[in-house]
Amino acid sequence: MSTRLADSSILCAAQDISTYSASTGAYTGDCSAQQVADAGATWTLLGHSERRQYHKESHECLISKLSHAFSQKLGVVFCIGETQEQYDNGQTLDIINEQLSVIKDLLTQQPDLASSLFEKLLVAYEPVWAIGTGKVPTVAEVSKTHQYIKQTVASFADIADTITVLYGGSVNADNASSFASDVMIDGALVGGASLKAESFLAIASAFNQANA
């Protein structure tokens, strides 16, 4: 895939990398960050709610994965978000603080990463209750949460540039323009709607026009 995309502006990414090693190892079913980079990918997705839920990925596991990714010069789309119960209980920002502390602790261990953080890290806010359910938070809610995420990550490191924050959770061709029009929403992490080319292109077009 990376070969086919070589002359385009589209980048290739992996859905996950191994937590056990940045390079090699006999971890059946796992691909290391080095293997992913060797295959031509330049980004990876980490911390997705399904990995957290079904694979019980811990704070330490995610620190390890982020470290491995950056050591192999992979960019990271780091997913965070609260469940329906947590949202109903008004715990959204508490959960976000807990999940973002992975980044804070990694920077404590490797402060040199701070200078390139805004280039190599995208945060994707995905409320778990909105993923594939058709339930969608308001643009104002998402905007406020994105602003909080940007301010929180900025407090971890002295960086002049603002971190990029994407929104994911039942984004579709009908609501993409509304999300794209908000200055705090830098892009979308698209799930189900990406399976149909027409809807995915409509979403991409909405954000492209908003950023033109």
N, C-alpha and C positions, 0 to 999 in steps of 0.2 A: 504493500500500500504506500509506503513512504517513497518508493521509487516512482510510482505512478503520480504522486503528488509533487514530485521534485520541482517542477516548473510552475507551480501554482502558489497562491498565498495561503493555502490550507495546510495546517500542521497536523501531524499524526501523534496520537496519544494512546497510552495503555490504560486500562481500567483499574489496574492495581500493580503493586510490586511486592516482593517478598520482604518480610520484616527481619529475616534471619541473617541476610548477608547482602552487601551492596554489589558483590561481584559474582562469586561462584558458591557452589554447595549442593549437596544431594538432598534437596527439599522437593520431593516429588509433587508436581502440580504447581509449584511456585516459579515465577520468573523474577530474576533479580533486576535491580535497576540497571546494571551493566548490560544484561541481556536485552532489556527493552531498548536501551540506547543504541546498542549494536545493531538492532533490527531497524533502526531509523526513526524511532519515536523520539519526540523532544519534550513531551509532557506526560504526566500520569495523574490519575484521579485517586485521591486518598480520603479516607474518613467518611465514605458514603454511608448513609443510614443503614443500608442493608448489610454492609460489612460490620458496622457497629452492633446491629441486632443479632444477625445470624452467626457471625464469626467471633462475636464477643471481643472485638478489637479494643484494647485498653489504651490508656493514656501513654504508657511506656511503649506500647507497640507502635503507636502513631508517631511518637518522637523518633523512634528507630527508622520508620519508613521515610519520614521527611528527611532525616539525615542522609539516608542512603540515596534518595532521589537527588538531593542537592550535590552530593559528592560525585555523582555521575552527570552533573550539569542538566538534569531534567527539571523542567518547570513542574509545579504542583498546583492542581485545582483541589483545594482543601474544603471538604463539605462539612457544614454544620447545620444544626436545626433541631427544633423541639418537637415532641410528640403532641398529639391532641390533648392528652391529659395535662401535660405541662403547660400548654397554651391556655387551656381552660382555667388553670390555677394561677395564671399570671406569672409563670416562671421563665418566660422566654429569655429575658436578659440574663438570668442566673445560669441557665443552661448554656447560653452563648459564651458567657464568661468562662465557664468550666471547660468548654470545648476549645476555646481560643487559647487557654492556658498551655496547650501543647506547644503553640508557637512561642509563647513567652519562655517556657522552660527550655526549648531548643536554642533560643537566642542567648539564654543564660549560659548554656553549655558551649555554644559556638557563636560568640558575639560578632565575628567577622562576617557572618551571613547577613547582617542587618543592611549592609551597603547595597546588596543586590536583591533584597527582599521584594521590592516593588516590581522588579522585572521578572522574578521567578516564582512568585506566589500569587495565585488568584484565590479568593475565598468565595465559595458558593453557598449562599444562604438558602437552604431547602427545608422549610417546615415539613416534618414528616407527614403531618396530617393532610398536606396539600399535594403530595406526590402521587400522581395517577388517580386521584380521587374525584377530580372536578371541583373540589373546594379550593377557593382562591382567596387569600387575604387581600385587603384593599391595597392600592398603590401607596397610599399614605402610610399604612402599617409597614409595608416592605421598605419604603424610603426611610422611615424613622429607624428601623432596625439596621439598615445598611449604614446609616450615618453613625450609629453606635458602634458597629463593627469596625468601621474605618478609624474612628477615634480611639477605640481600644487597641487595635494593632499598632497605631501610631505611637501610643504610649509605651509600647514594648521596646521601641527602637527610635533613635534619632534619625528619621528619614524625612527628606524634604518632600518626596513624592507621596501621594495618597495611594493606598493599596486598592487594587481593583476588586470590586465585589459584584458577583453575578447573582441573579435570582433564579431559583428552580422550584417548580411545583405547579403542575397543570398550566404551564405556559402554552398558549396555542395561537393560531393565526388571528383569532378574534381579539385577544387581549394584549398581544405583544406590543402594539403601538402605545397603549396606555403605560405599560411598564417602561418602554424605551424612552418615553417623553420625560421621565423623572431623572434629574441630574445625579441622584444618588445611586441609580441602578445602571451599572456599566455594561451589562450584557445578560445573557440567559444561559442556563444549563438545561438543555431541552431533553426530555425523556421520550414519552410516547409519541408526541407530535413530530419527532424527528424520523419516525418510521415511514412517514408519507412525505415524499419529496416536495409536493406543492405546499404543504403546511409549513415544513421546515424552511423552505425558501422564503415564504411570506414572513416568518419570524425574523430570519436573518436580514431581510430587506427592511423591516421595521426598525431594527437597531442600527442598520447601516445609514438609513436616512436620518435618524435622530442624531447620529454622531457626525454627519457630513458637515 
